[in-house]
Amino acid sequence: MQLQLPEPGEDAQAASHTLQHQIAGEIAAAGGWISFQRYMELALYAPQVGYYSGGSAKLGKEGDFTTAPEISPLYGATLASLAAEVIAASPSVDNVLLEFGAGTGKLAHDILTELQARGALPQRYFIVEISAQLRARQQQTLAAFAPLVQWLDALPATFSGVVVGNEVLDAMPVRLAVKAEQGWQERGVALDAEGRLRFEDRTVDDLPLAQIPAANELPPGYLTEVAPLAIGFMRTLGRMLASGPGALAILPDYGFPAAEYYLHDRDQGTLMCHYRHHAHTDPFYWPGLQDITAHVDFTAMAVAAVEEGAEVLAYTSQGAFLLNAGIGELLLRTSPEDSARYLPLANGMQKLISPAEMGELFKVLAIGKNVEWPQRMLRHDRTHRL
């Protein structure tokens, strides 16, 4: 497939070639084939040359895609408002926040700015970030809040407070499962005669098909993703939330419940790549220079957390979640007569909540333990669909 996308610069191409050589070496060492999960892990996180480990811009106008915090400060302000409300109403929940995968630090900055304005700054704002490049950028963005912010390499064993994981699950490497005439196989990565990356299907013993409802009823040729790493993360998160006196996790991302994820019509999966604000489906295009994601199976995520002792508090569309949490009221703090400030905020809110933009494609899963969850947050709840 020949993609008509912007050509990367010489330094970027050199970094990608270095990564491709590393991937080819690992394929050769493994006997000619690696799982797509391992390929995606290298493409995104290989030291110095992986997408999230390299030095290129990832988010915003200069990057490859835009996330909700980059669209409007109202997004972070709304999450801050809800977090402050839950902490105030829940005696068992500490006034501590933890963000997993904080990107540029924009969301943390907007949350802390809102909490500061409310006189409700947390005792501590933890950030779990595995990318050294992004951690350095976050430290610059959050310099004004430096005494409050502490970086961690992994989730703590126990925690009390509010966790935010904005678009974390979709960036976790996935395995690819394809239905062959003789049964399910795993689609992995090999090299062709010229040494180029290509897909190759193999029969394996450990493909976690339990994630796929009625897997045996799907037709030959059906391709989808399974997410053992994300499920493992949710188990760890569920244990962490359940082990302390009280905690809440808010997980916005794009995806579906299992009954919608594994539809017969969605027979080529959800794998998507993002490069310079172009979306396409070739994961072998300049490895290390583009994002690779898959939609989230929210049913599998919720089940994993619940099995470790957490509870599902809500599951709904991003639009409904933000409206219930009060984003409209936060917008109205700016007078419509002040058009220079009001119109950008109103336009940003529209992108966040509109079903034609991010409002329906993105969902929010809220899980926790010993939390006073506001009743209004259950309007338009879809937990029954999980």
C-alpha positions as CSV (number, residue, x, y, z in Angstrom):
1,M,0.0,0.0,0.0
2,Q,1.4,3.4,-1.0
3,L,0.5,6.1,1.4
4,Q,0.4,9.7,0.4
5,L,1.6,11.2,3.6
6,P,4.2,14.0,4.5
7,E,7.8,12.8,4.2
8,P,9.7,12.8,7.5
9,G,13.0,14.6,7.8
10,E,16.4,13.0,7.4
11,D,16.9,12.7,11.2
12,A,13.5,11.1,11.7
13,Q,14.1,8.7,8.8
14,A,17.5,7.7,10.3
15,A,15.8,7.0,13.7
16,S,13.1,4.9,12.0
17,H,15.8,2.9,10.1
18,T,17.6,2.3,13.4
19,L,14.3,1.0,15.0
20,Q,13.6,-1.1,11.9
21,H,17.0,-2.7,12.1
22,Q,16.4,-3.5,15.8
23,I,13.0,-5.0,15.0
24,A,14.5,-7.1,12.2
25,G,17.2,-8.4,14.6
26,E,14.6,-9.4,17.1
27,I,12.5,-11.2,14.5
28,A,15.6,-13.1,13.3
29,A,16.5,-14.0,16.9
30,A,13.0,-15.3,17.5
31,G,13.1,-17.6,14.6
32,G,11.6,-15.4,11.9
33,W,8.4,-14.2,13.7
34,I,7.3,-12.0,16.6
35,S,3.8,-11.2,17.8
36,F,2.2,-8.0,16.7
37,Q,2.1,-7.0,20.4
38,R,5.8,-7.2,20.6
39,Y,6.2,-5.2,17.4
40,M,3.8,-2.5,18.7
41,E,5.7,-2.4,21.9
42,L,9.0,-1.8,20.1
43,A,7.4,0.7,17.6
44,L,6.0,2.8,20.5
45,Y,8.4,2.3,23.4
46,A,11.8,1.1,22.2
47,P,14.4,3.3,24.1
48,Q,15.4,6.5,22.2
49,V,13.7,5.4,18.9
50,G,10.2,4.3,19.8
51,Y,7.3,6.7,19.1
52,Y,6.8,7.6,22.8
53,S,10.5,7.4,23.6
54,G,11.9,9.6,20.8
55,G,12.1,13.4,20.7
56,S,9.4,14.3,18.2
57,A,6.2,16.2,19.1
58,K,3.3,13.9,19.6
59,L,0.3,16.0,20.4
60,G,-1.3,19.2,19.2
61,K,-0.9,21.1,15.9
62,E,2.8,20.2,15.6
63,G,2.3,16.5,16.4
64,D,0.3,13.6,15.0
65,F,-3.0,13.8,16.8
66,T,-5.0,15.9,19.2
67,T,-6.4,14.8,22.5
68,A,-9.2,16.3,24.6
69,P,-7.0,18.3,26.9
70,E,-5.3,19.9,23.9
71,I,-8.7,21.0,22.6
72,S,-10.0,22.9,25.6
73,P,-9.0,23.8,29.1
74,L,-12.6,23.1,30.1
75,Y,-11.9,19.4,29.8
76,G,-9.3,19.5,32.6
77,A,-11.4,22.0,34.6
78,T,-14.4,19.6,34.4
79,L,-12.4,16.6,35.6
80,A,-11.0,18.8,38.4
81,S,-14.4,20.0,39.5
82,L,-15.7,16.4,39.6
83,A,-12.6,15.1,41.5
84,A,-12.9,17.9,44.1
85,E,-16.6,17.1,44.6
86,V,-16.0,13.4,45.0
87,I,-13.1,14.0,47.5
88,A,-15.2,16.4,49.5
89,A,-18.1,14.0,49.7
90,S,-16.1,10.8,50.4
91,P,-14.4,10.8,53.8
92,S,-12.4,7.7,52.8
93,V,-10.9,9.3,49.7
94,D,-7.7,11.3,50.3
95,N,-7.1,14.7,48.5
96,V,-4.5,13.2,46.2
97,L,-4.5,12.8,42.4
98,L,-2.7,10.4,40.2
99,E,-2.5,10.6,36.4
100,F,-1.3,7.8,34.3
101,G,0.4,8.7,31.0
102,A,0.2,12.5,31.2
103,G,1.3,13.4,27.7
104,T,2.4,17.0,27.4
105,G,1.3,17.8,31.0
106,K,-1.5,19.9,29.6
107,L,-4.3,18.0,31.4
108,A,-2.4,18.1,34.7
109,H,-1.8,21.8,34.3
110,D,-5.5,22.5,33.7
111,I,-6.6,20.3,36.6
112,L,-4.2,21.9,39.0
113,T,-5.1,25.4,37.7
114,E,-8.8,24.8,38.4
115,L,-8.2,23.3,41.8
116,Q,-6.0,26.2,42.7
117,A,-8.7,28.7,41.7
118,R,-11.1,26.7,44.0
119,G,-8.7,26.7,46.9
120,A,-8.7,22.9,46.7
121,L,-5.2,22.0,45.6
122,P,-4.4,18.3,46.3
123,Q,-1.8,17.3,48.8
124,R,0.1,15.6,46.0
125,Y,-0.3,15.1,42.2
126,F,1.4,11.9,41.1
127,I,2.2,11.2,37.5
128,V,3.1,7.7,36.2
129,E,5.1,8.3,33.0
130,I,7.4,5.8,31.3
131,S,8.6,8.1,28.6
132,A,11.6,10.2,29.7
133,Q,11.0,12.6,26.8
134,L,7.4,13.2,27.9
135,R,8.4,13.4,31.5
136,A,10.8,16.2,30.8
137,R,8.1,18.1,28.9
138,Q,5.7,17.6,31.7
139,Q,8.2,19.0,34.2
140,Q,8.4,22.2,32.1
141,T,4.7,22.5,31.7
142,L,4.1,22.0,35.5
143,A,7.0,24.1,36.8
144,A,4.5,26.4,38.6
145,F,3.2,23.4,40.6
146,A,6.6,21.8,41.1
147,P,6.2,21.2,44.9
148,L,3.0,19.3,44.4
149,V,4.0,17.0,41.5
150,Q,5.9,13.8,41.9
151,W,6.7,11.3,39.1
152,L,6.5,7.6,39.5
153,D,7.7,4.7,37.3
154,A,4.7,2.4,38.1
155,L,1.3,2.4,39.9
156,P,1.7,2.2,43.7
157,A,0.5,-0.9,45.4
158,T,-2.1,1.0,47.4
159,F,-3.7,4.4,46.8
160,S,-6.4,6.7,48.1
161,G,-7.6,9.6,45.9
162,V,-8.6,10.1,42.3
163,V,-6.9,8.5,39.3
164,V,-7.1,9.9,35.7
165,G,-6.0,7.9,32.7
166,N,-6.9,9.9,29.6
167,E,-6.4,7.8,26.4
168,V,-4.1,5.4,28.2
169,L,-5.7,2.0,27.3
170,D,-5.7,2.5,23.5
171,A,-1.9,2.9,23.5
172,M,-1.2,-0.4,25.1
173,P,0.1,-3.0,22.7
174,V,-2.4,-5.6,21.4
175,R,-2.2,-9.1,19.9
176,L,-4.0,-9.7,16.6
177,A,-6.3,-12.7,16.3
178,V,-7.5,-13.9,12.9
179,K,-10.0,-16.7,12.1
180,A,-8.6,-19.2,9.6
181,E,-10.5,-22.1,8.1
182,Q,-8.9,-24.4,10.6
183,G,-9.4,-22.2,13.6
184,W,-8.0,-19.1,15.3
185,Q,-4.4,-18.0,14.5
186,E,-2.3,-15.1,15.7
187,R,-1.2,-12.5,13.2
188,G,2.4,-11.5,13.9
189,V,5.2,-9.8,12.1
190,A,7.9,-11.4,9.9
191,L,10.3,-10.2,7.1
192,D,9.9,-10.7,3.4
193,A,12.6,-11.6,1.0
194,E,13.8,-8.0,0.8
195,G,13.9,-7.6,4.6
196,R,10.7,-5.6,4.7
197,L,8.2,-6.0,7.5
198,R,5.1,-8.0,6.7
199,F,2.3,-9.8,8.5
200,E,2.3,-13.6,8.9
201,D,-0.3,-15.8,10.6
202,R,0.7,-18.6,12.9
203,T,-1.1,-21.1,15.1
204,V,-0.2,-20.5,18.8
205,D,-1.3,-22.1,22.0
206,D,-1.8,-19.1,24.2
207,L,-4.1,-16.7,22.3
208,P,-6.5,-15.3,24.9
209,L,-9.8,-15.9,22.9
210,A,-11.9,-15.7,26.1
211,Q,-12.0,-11.9,25.5
212,I,-14.1,-12.5,22.3
213,P,-17.7,-13.4,22.9
214,A,-18.9,-16.3,20.7
215,A,-15.4,-16.5,19.1
216,N,-16.2,-19.7,17.4
217,E,-19.3,-18.2,15.6
218,L,-17.3,-15.5,13.8
219,P,-16.6,-16.2,10.1
220,P,-13.2,-17.2,8.5
221,G,-11.1,-14.1,7.7
222,Y,-12.3,-12.2,10.8
223,L,-9.5,-10.1,12.3
224,T,-9.6,-8.4,15.6
225,E,-7.5,-7.5,18.6
226,V,-7.1,-9.0,22.1
227,A,-5.5,-6.9,24.8
228,P,-3.8,-9.0,27.6
229,L,-1.5,-6.0,28.5
230,A,-4.5,-3.6,29.0
231,I,-6.3,-6.3,30.9
232,G,-3.3,-6.8,33.1
233,F,-3.1,-3.1,33.7
234,M,-6.8,-3.0,34.7
235,R,-6.2,-5.9,37.2
236,T,-3.4,-3.9,38.8
237,L,-5.5,-0.8,38.8
238,G,-8.5,-2.6,40.3
239,R,-6.3,-4.1,43.1
240,M,-4.8,-0.7,43.8
241,L,-8.2,0.9,44.1
242,A,-9.6,-1.8,46.2
243,S,-6.7,-2.1,48.6
244,G,-6.9,1.4,50.1
245,P,-9.6,3.1,52.1
246,G,-11.3,4.7,49.1
247,A,-10.3,5.6,45.5
248,L,-11.8,6.5,42.1
249,A,-10.4,6.1,38.6
250,I,-11.7,8.0,35.5
251,L,-10.7,6.4,32.2
252,P,-11.8,8.3,29.0
253,D,-10.9,6.6,25.7
254,Y,-12.4,5.5,22.4
255,G,-13.9,2.1,22.2
256,F,-16.9,-0.1,22.6
257,P,-18.4,-2.7,24.9
258,A,-17.7,-6.3,23.8
259,A,-21.1,-6.8,22.1
260,E,-20.3,-3.9,19.8
261,Y,-16.6,-4.4,19.5
262,Y,-16.8,-7.9,18.0
263,L,-19.6,-7.3,15.5
264,H,-19.6,-9.4,12.4
265,D,-19.3,-6.2,10.3
266,R,-16.2,-5.1,12.2
267,D,-14.2,-7.9,10.6
268,Q,-10.9,-6.1,10.1
269,G,-10.5,-4.9,13.7
270,T,-9.9,-1.4,14.9
271,L,-6.1,-0.9,14.6
272,M,-5.3,2.7,13.5
273,C,-2.2,4.7,13.0
274,H,-1.8,8.5,13.3
275,Y,0.9,10.5,11.5
276,R,0.9,14.2,11.1
277,H,-2.9,14.3,11.7
278,H,-3.5,11.7,9.0
279,A,-5.2,8.4,10.1
280,H,-4.4,5.2,8.2
281,T,-4.1,1.5,8.8
282,D,-0.5,0.6,7.9
283,P,1.5,-0.1,11.1
284,F,4.7,-0.6,9.2
285,Y,4.8,3.0,7.8
286,W,8.0,4.6,9.3
287,P,8.0,2.6,12.6
288,G,8.7,4.9,15.5
289,L,7.4,8.0,13.8
290,Q,3.7,7.3,14.1
291,D,1.2,6.4,16.8
292,I,-0.4,2.9,16.7
293,T,-3.6,2.4,18.6
294,A,-6.6,0.0,19.0
295,H,-10.0,0.7,20.3
296,V,-10.7,-0.3,23.9
297,D,-12.9,-3.3,24.8
298,F,-14.5,-1.6,27.8
299,T,-16.2,-4.8,28.8
300,A,-12.9,-6.6,29.2
301,M,-11.5,-3.6,31.1
302,A,-14.4,-3.4,33.5
303,V,-14.4,-7.2,34.2
304,A,-10.7,-7.2,34.9
305,A,-11.0,-4.4,37.5
306,V,-14.1,-5.9,39.1
307,E,-12.5,-9.3,39.5
308,E,-9.8,-7.5,41.6
309,G,-12.3,-5.9,43.9
310,A,-13.1,-2.6,42.3
311,E,-16.6,-1.5,41.3
312,V,-18.0,0.0,38.1
313,L,-19.4,3.4,39.1
314,A,-20.4,4.6,35.6
315,Y,-19.9,3.9,31.9
316,T,-21.2,6.4,29.4
317,S,-20.3,8.6,26.4
318,Q,-17.8,11.4,26.8
319,G,-20.4,13.9,25.9
320,A,-22.9,12.8,28.6
321,F,-20.1,12.4,31.1
322,L,-18.8,16.0,30.6
323,L,-22.3,17.5,30.6
324,N,-23.3,15.6,33.8
325,A,-20.0,16.8,35.4
326,G,-20.8,20.4,34.7
327,I,-18.8,21.5,31.7
328,G,-21.7,23.8,30.5
329,E,-21.7,25.6,33.9
330,L,-17.9,26.0,33.7
331,L,-18.2,27.5,30.2
332,L,-20.7,30.1,31.5
333,R,-18.2,31.5,33.9
334,T,-16.9,33.3,30.8
335,S,-19.4,35.9,29.5
336,P,-20.7,35.3,26.0
337,E,-20.2,39.1,25.5
338,D,-16.5,38.5,25.8
339,S,-16.4,36.9,22.4
340,A,-12.6,36.7,22.2
341,R,-12.5,34.4,25.2
342,Y,-16.0,32.8,25.0
343,L,-16.1,31.6,21.4
344,P,-12.9,29.5,21.5
345,L,-14.1,27.9,24.8
346,A,-17.6,27.2,23.3
347,N,-16.1,25.8,20.1
348,G,-13.8,23.5,22.1
349,M,-16.7,22.3,24.3
350,Q,-18.7,21.5,21.2
351,K,-15.9,19.3,19.9
352,L,-15.7,17.5,23.2
353,I,-19.4,16.8,23.6
354,S,-20.9,16.7,20.1
355,P,-21.9,13.2,18.9
356,A,-20.4,14.1,15.5
357,E,-17.0,14.9,17.1
358,M,-15.6,13.3,20.2
359,G,-18.8,13.1,22.3
360,E,-20.0,9.7,21.1
361,L,-16.9,7.9,19.8
362,F,-15.2,8.5,23.2
363,K,-16.5,6.8,26.3
364,V,-15.7,7.2,30.0
365,L,-15.3,4.3,32.4
366,A,-15.3,5.2,36.1
367,I,-14.3,2.5,38.6
368,G,-13.6,2.8,42.3
369,K,-14.2,1.6,45.9
370,N,-15.8,3.4,48.8
371,V,-16.7,6.5,46.8
372,E,-19.6,8.8,47.0
373,W,-20.5,9.0,43.3
374,P,-22.8,12.0,42.4
375,Q,-26.3,10.7,41.4
376,R,-26.5,13.1,38.4
377,M,-23.4,11.3,36.9
378,L,-25.7,8.3,36.3
379,R,-27.8,10.1,33.8
380,H,-27.5,8.3,30.4
381,D,-25.4,5.6,32.1
382,R,-24.6,2.6,29.9
383,T,-23.1,0.2,32.4
384,H,-25.9,-2.3,31.5
385,R,-24.2,-2.6,28.0
386,L,-20.9,-3.8,29.3
